[in-house]
Amino acid sequence: MKSGYTFRYLQALLLGILIGLLCVWAGTAKAQDSSAVQPANGLDRIVAAGVIRVAVPNDLAPFGSADAKGQLEGYDIDVARLLAEDLGVKLDLVPVISVNRIPSLMAGHVDLVIANLGVSPERAKAIAFSTPYAAFFSGVFGSPNVNLKSPADLQGKKLAVTRNTLEDRELSRLAPKGAEIIRLEDSNATMLAFLSGQADLIATGNSVAAVIAKKNPEKKIEHKFTLRESPASIGVRQGEPELLNWVNAFIYYRKLSGDLDQLSRKWFGEPLRPLPPL
């Protein structure tokens, strides 16, 4: 009796061990199979999906804005189209305002940011940057009636600036205590604050100031002083070196071919300025 009980016990034990081993093997095989079908990196993932999601500006002409029909157009939009064409995938444009560019990328809502994104050490803690693809500098602009030559002259002046931009950071660093900085949530609100007289001056990019001056010639807007040279780079998530390398190759190729120069002439009315390497 005891011998039969022991035999059945051993049978049950061996069966349990065998089932356990089979479960482990099945789980390992499933994981291996899953890793086999999942792209190994960001570049492969995008190619496998057949579509790339790109954050672009919708409030920052001539880099990106909506036309009369609501269609996005601008320098960054055309660069995104060239990029998708070279990658051989469909393009999904995701319009964003300035403050949402980096958060959208970090949250995985987009694969890249092509939205006049300037490089800074602080931003580089969060994302990676490509070599520059567009020339851009930030400055303070205003009417000839406003006497201003340096940051020290901002004393007692009201300045409109888009929140959490490089211009905002530079003003915070350079402006004297007597300067009143009016921070707005997007570029359109910043331009409106300046044009309506809510602010004496506007801190923005040279291309944006050119658009304002063209649409409002009576303002006679002029460049007062430069805050920072800030050529635009494409934003890539950290930990995706293959994708970053491909983006750099894309920019290099399109600069050599003259395509970026043609886009600069089309949208900014001037040749592509020399761009520093990164």
Summary of the structure (lengths in Angstrom):
residues: 278
radius of gyration: 26.9
end to end distance: 81.9
largest distance: 110.3
contacts: 876
relative contact order: 0.16
helix: 47%
strand: 24%
